[in-house]
Every structure is written in structure tokens, then in C-alpha cells.
Amino acid sequence: MHIFKAMLWRVGKVAITLLVLSLILFWLLSLIRGDAASARLGSTGGADQVAALRHALHLDQSFVTRYGTWLMHMLHGDFGHSDVSGDPVMPLLVVRGKASLLLGAVTIALLVPLAIVLGVWSGLHEGQWSDRLISTLSLVGLGTPEFVIGTLLVALLSFTLHWLPALSLWHDGMSYREWALIMVMPVLTLLSVCLAQNVRLIRAGTLAATRSEACQMARLNGFSEGQVIMHWIMPMAMITYVPLLARYVTALLSGALIAETLFSWPGLASTLLDATQSRDVPVIMAIAMLICTFTVVVNALADGLARLASPAARREAS
């Protein structure tokens, strides 16, 4: 019963958080000078034309009316139509969302095992040459912005060695090899900082677990080093790492804006940037709320998993 109440409380917090975020985002967008009508017509449209287009797009309504209408449509799964093109927002979200999901999934699939292997190895070999090498490379990754790494990758792998295309351009009928080639540099750019941060976190957790009383007692009781690593060090390091991993998974979204823009990857981040420039509020709100929902839900799930993995939390629940 206690776990059920805790789940309901977390779901309620997620819903309230998303509602507040949607209100703040809509309010901030209302403060931006200009709107989709003026952006569409630009300097070619007169005041009467702009006013007529604003009325057709319901941009002349009050903030409360526009937000209430948007919220009711959103709750019914209707993301509306683009103020710029007039096309439904949902198909755009599906197509661009698949591209971003593919890029993020490949990055995470590489990030987690690489971070665990490198971080645990570095923590178990503290002070050795491999630990110093991994730590040095991690510091370099932390100190180098994503756009710098992406630019260097383009200069080296595309313009100098001619191994990879400079832009991740899609076309129908692409082979798996072509898919792999256009994904290499965006994935490496996203991995750069997140991998360095995750390796350092797991290394710190591994060092703390290695020096814990539980590991010392296990060694004194005759358990092999492999058993100590698998049954004590790894679980103790992962308990603290799982919630932090969720933070870095969501941090990939901010890095995706740089990677998608730099390599012309047709995902949500680049679409959000284009919509912001054209003041396309329905598209901005749909993508922003999709990103906010993903961020809030992932962090809530990570916190819940961390609590379930914690012995103290399990005793409290029982």
C-alpha cells in the first residue's frame, strides 16, 4: 500500500510539474516580440494583412483564451497546426521524433556500457597508467564544448581524411552502411561530454565501494576479487549512478541541438530552432512539452528505481 501511494504521489507530481512548465513556456512565448503572422508576411505585408492573418490564426485573442484552448487540445492529443505552414504538428513530431530517438538511442546504447567499463576499470586500477590515461581524456572531454568537438570531427574525418560526409543528409532507400556513416559524427559529438562525466562518476562510485566496510569484510571472508566486484562493488556503484545517469540522458537533449544543427540532422532539436525563428508557437509548444515530459518522466523513474534499489528504502516500504 505504501508503494502504491508513493507511485500515485509521483504521478501527481509529474502531472503538476508538466502543467506548470506548459504555463511558463506559453507565457514566455507570449512575451517575444513579433508572432507567426509578422514572421510569415515579413516586410511585404501591410498592417491590414498582418492583422487579418493574426485574426485567422487566433493570435489576437487573450493569453488566457489561447492557453486554455491549447491546453484542452493538448489533453485530447491534438497538437494543433503549424502557424507558418498550416500543416498538422503531429506528423512532423512523429517524423522528426523518430530521427531524434534513433540518434539518442544509439548514443545511449554506446554511453552506458562504455561508461561502466571505463569507470569501473579506472576505479579498480587507481593510480596506474590506464587510470591516469582515462582520467586525462575525461578532463579533456569535460573541458571541450560539443560544438568544438563536432567542428574538429568535420575538419578531420570529412575535409581531411574524406572518410565521412560532412552533413547527415537523409534520402529514401538509404542502405545500412549509409545510415551508419551519417550517424558517426553526430553520435561522437553527443558522446564527448556525457561519456567523460559518466566515467568520472562511476570511477568515484567504484572507489567509494572498494573502500567500504562491506567489501573489506567480503575479502576477509575469502571471497575472490571477481565475486567482490560483481556482488558488492558494482551494485554499490550503480545505486548512486542510476539517478545521475538519468540526468545525463536528458542532458543529451541539449547536446542534440548542437549536433543536429551542426550536421543538419533532421530531428526535434533542429526543428525547434527553426520554429523559434519563425515564432511558430504550436510547433514550439509541442516539441518543448515533449522534451519536458521525457525529462520529467525519466528523472522520476530513475529516482524510483534508486529508491527500490536502496536497502533502506526497501525496509521502509515493508
C-alpha positions in Angstrom: 0.0 0.0 0.0 2.8 2.4 0.9 4.5 1.7 -2.5 1.1 2.3 -4.3 0.7 5.7 -2.5 4.2 6.7 -3.4 3.6 5.9 -7.0 0.4 7.9 -7.1 2.2 10.8 -5.4 5.0 10.7 -8.0 2.5 10.6 -10.9 0.7 13.6 -9.4 4.0 15.5 -9.1 4.8 14.7 -12.7 1.4 16.0 -13.9 1.6 19.2 -11.8 5.2 19.8 -12.9 4.2 19.5 -16.6 1.2 21.7 -16.2 3.3 24.4 -14.5 6.0 24.1 -17.2 3.4 24.4 -20.0 2.0 27.6 -18.4 5.5 29.1 -18.0 6.5 28.2 -21.6 3.3 29.6 -23.1 3.7 32.8 -21.1 7.3 33.3 -22.1 6.5 32.8 -25.8 3.8 35.5 -25.4 6.5 37.9 -24.3 8.5 37.5 -27.5 8.2 40.4 -29.9 6.5 39.5 -33.1 4.5 36.4 -34.0 3.9 33.9 -36.7 1.8 36.4 -38.8 4.5 39.1 -38.9 7.2 36.4 -39.5 5.2 34.9 -42.4 4.4 38.2 -44.1 7.6 40.0 -43.2 8.2 43.4 -44.7 6.0 42.5 -47.8 2.7 42.5 -45.8 0.9 45.7 -44.8 -0.7 46.3 -41.4 -4.1 45.2 -42.6 -2.8 41.9 -43.9 -0.9 41.2 -40.7 -3.9 41.9 -38.6 -6.1 39.7 -40.8 -3.6 36.8 -40.6 -3.3 37.3 -36.8 -7.1 37.0 -36.6 -7.2 33.9 -38.7 -4.5 32.3 -36.5 -6.4 33.4 -33.4 -3.3 35.3 -32.3 -5.3 38.4 -31.4 -7.1 36.5 -28.5 -6.2 37.0 -24.9 -3.4 35.0 -23.3 -5.8 33.1 -21.1 -8.1 32.1 -24.0 -5.2 31.0 -26.2 -3.6 28.9 -23.4 -6.9 27.4 -22.4 -7.6 26.4 -25.9 -4.1 25.0 -26.4 -4.3 23.0 -23.1 -7.7 21.4 -23.9 -6.5 20.4 -27.4 -3.3 19.0 -25.9 -5.1 16.9 -23.3 -7.1 15.4 -26.1 -3.9 14.5 -28.1 -4.4 17.3 -30.6 -1.1 19.2 -31.1 -2.7 21.7 -33.5 -1.5 23.0 -36.8 1.6 25.0 -37.6 1.0 28.7 -37.7 3.6 29.0 -40.5 2.8 26.1 -42.9 -0.7 25.2 -41.7 0.2 21.5 -41.6 -0.7 19.3 -38.6 2.0 19.2 -36.0 1.6 15.5 -35.1 3.1 14.1 -38.4 6.0 16.5 -38.0 6.6 15.3 -34.4 6.5 11.6 -35.5 9.0 12.0 -38.4 11.4 14.3 -36.6 10.9 12.4 -33.3 12.0 9.1 -34.9 15.2 10.8 -36.1 16.0 12.2 -32.7 15.0 9.0 -31.0 17.3 7.0 -33.3 20.2 9.3 -32.6 19.7 9.3 -28.9 19.1 5.6 -28.6 22.4 4.8 -30.4 24.2 7.3 -28.2 22.8 5.9 -25.0 23.5 2.3 -26.2 27.1 3.2 -26.5 27.3 5.6 -23.5 26.2 3.2 -20.8 28.4 0.2 -21.4 31.4 2.4 -22.3 31.0 4.5 -19.1 30.6 1.4 -16.9 33.6 -0.4 -18.3 35.9 2.6 -18.3 34.7 3.9 -15.0 34.9 0.6 -13.1 38.3 -0.2 -14.7 39.7 3.2 -13.8 38.4 2.9 -10.2 39.8 -0.6 -9.7 43.2 0.4 -11.1 43.6 3.7 -9.2 46.9 5.4 -9.8 48.0 3.1 -12.7 48.8 4.3 -16.2 45.4 3.2 -17.5 43.6 5.2 -14.7 45.7 8.3 -15.5 45.0 8.0 -19.2 41.2 7.6 -18.7 41.2 10.5 -16.2 43.1 12.7 -18.6 40.9 12.0 -21.5 37.8 12.6 -19.3 39.2 16.0 -18.3 39.8 16.9 -22.0 36.2 15.8 -22.8 34.8 17.9 -20.0 36.7 21.0 -21.0 35.8 20.9 -24.7 32.4 22.1 -25.8 30.3 19.9 -28.1 30.4 22.4 -31.0 34.2 22.5 -30.9 34.4 18.7 -30.9 31.9 18.5 -33.8 33.8 21.1 -35.8 37.1 19.2 -35.2 35.4 15.9 -36.3 34.2 17.5 -39.5 37.6 19.0 -40.2 39.4 15.7 -39.6 37.1 13.0 -40.7 35.4 14.8 -43.6 37.6 17.5 -45.0 41.0 16.0 -44.3 40.6 12.2 -44.4 37.4 12.1 -46.5 36.0 9.2 -44.5 32.6 10.6 -43.6 30.1 13.0 -45.1 30.2 16.5 -43.5 26.4 16.6 -43.3 23.9 13.9 -42.2 21.6 14.2 -45.2 18.8 11.7 -45.5 17.3 10.3 -48.7 14.9 7.4 -49.5 16.4 4.0 -49.9 19.5 4.5 -47.8 21.5 1.4 -47.0 22.6 0.4 -43.5 26.1 1.4 -44.4 24.9 4.9 -45.4 22.9 5.2 -42.2 26.0 4.3 -40.2 28.2 6.7 -42.0 25.9 9.8 -41.4 25.4 8.9 -37.7 29.1 8.6 -36.7 29.9 12.2 -36.2 26.7 13.3 -34.5 26.9 10.3 -32.1 30.6 11.0 -31.3 29.7 14.7 -30.7 26.9 13.7 -28.3 29.1 11.1 -26.6 32.0 13.5 -26.0 31.0 15.3 -22.8 28.4 12.9 -21.4 30.9 10.0 -21.6 33.6 11.9 -19.8 31.2 12.9 -17.0 29.7 9.4 -16.6 33.2 7.8 -16.5 34.2 10.1 -13.7 31.0 9.5 -11.7 31.4 5.7 -12.0 35.0 5.9 -11.1 34.2 7.8 -7.9 31.5 5.3 -7.0 33.8 2.4 -7.6 36.5 3.9 -5.4 34.0 4.5 -2.6 32.6 1.0 -2.9 36.1 -0.6 -3.0 37.0 1.2 0.3 33.7 0.3 2.0 33.5 -2.0 5.0 31.2 -4.4 3.1 33.9 -5.0 0.5 36.6 -5.3 3.1 34.6 -7.9 5.1 33.9 -9.8 1.9 37.6 -10.1 1.1 38.4 -11.1 4.7 35.8 -13.9 4.4 37.6 -15.4 1.5 35.5 -14.2 -1.5 37.5 -13.8 -4.7 38.1 -10.4 -6.2 35.8 -11.2 -9.1 33.0 -12.0 -6.6 33.6 -8.9 -4.7 33.4 -6.8 -7.8 30.2 -8.4 -9.1 28.3 -8.7 -5.8 29.5 -5.7 -3.8 31.4 -3.1 -5.9 29.2 -3.0 -9.0 25.8 -2.8 -7.1 27.0 -0.1 -4.7 28.4 2.0 -7.6 25.3 1.6 -9.7 22.9 2.7 -6.8 24.4 6.2 -6.9 24.9 6.1 -10.7 21.4 5.3 -11.9 19.7 8.6 -10.9 22.7 10.6 -12.2 22.6 8.6 -15.5 19.0 9.9 -16.0 20.2 13.4 -15.7 22.8 12.9 -18.4 20.4 11.0 -20.6 18.2 14.1 -20.5 21.3 16.3 -21.0 21.7 14.7 -24.4 18.7 16.7 -25.5 20.7 20.0 -25.0 23.7 18.5 -26.8 21.4 17.3 -29.6 20.6 20.9 -30.5 24.2 21.5 -31.3 24.8 18.1 -33.0 21.6 18.3 -35.1 22.2 21.9 -36.2 25.9 21.3 -36.9 25.3 18.2 -39.0 21.9 19.1 -40.4 20.3 16.1 -38.7 16.5 16.3 -39.2 15.5 15.8 -35.6 13.4 17.6 -33.0 16.1 20.0 -31.8 16.8 21.5 -35.2 13.0 21.7 -35.9 12.6 23.5 -32.6 15.2 26.0 -33.6 13.5 26.7 -36.9 10.1 27.1 -35.2 11.6 29.5 -32.7 13.0 31.7 -35.5 9.6 31.8 -37.3 7.6 32.3 -34.0 5.6 29.0 -34.7 4.0 28.6 -31.2 2.2 25.3 -31.8 5.3 23.6 -33.0 7.4 25.1 -30.3 5.0 24.1 -27.6 4.6 20.6 -28.9 8.3 19.9 -29.1 9.1 21.7 -25.8 6.4 19.8 -23.9 7.6 16.5 -25.5 11.1 17.2 -24.3 9.9 18.3 -20.8 7.7 15.2 -20.5 10.6 13.0 -21.4 12.9 14.8 -19.0 10.5 14.7 -16.0 9.4 11.1 -16.5 12.9 9.8 -17.0 14.1 11.5 -13.8 11.0 10.3 -11.9 11.6 6.7 -13.0 15.3 7.0 -12.1 14.5 8.3 -8.6 12.0 5.5 -8.1 14.5 2.8 -9.3 17.1 4.2 -7.0 14.8 4.0 -4.0 13.8 0.5 -4.8 17.5 -0.5 -5.1 18.2 1.1 -1.8 18.1 -1.3 1.2 16.9 1.4 3.5 14.0 2.2 1.1 13.0 -1.4 0.9 12.9 -1.8 4.7 10.8 1.4 4.9 8.4 0.1 2.2 8.0 -3.2 4.1 
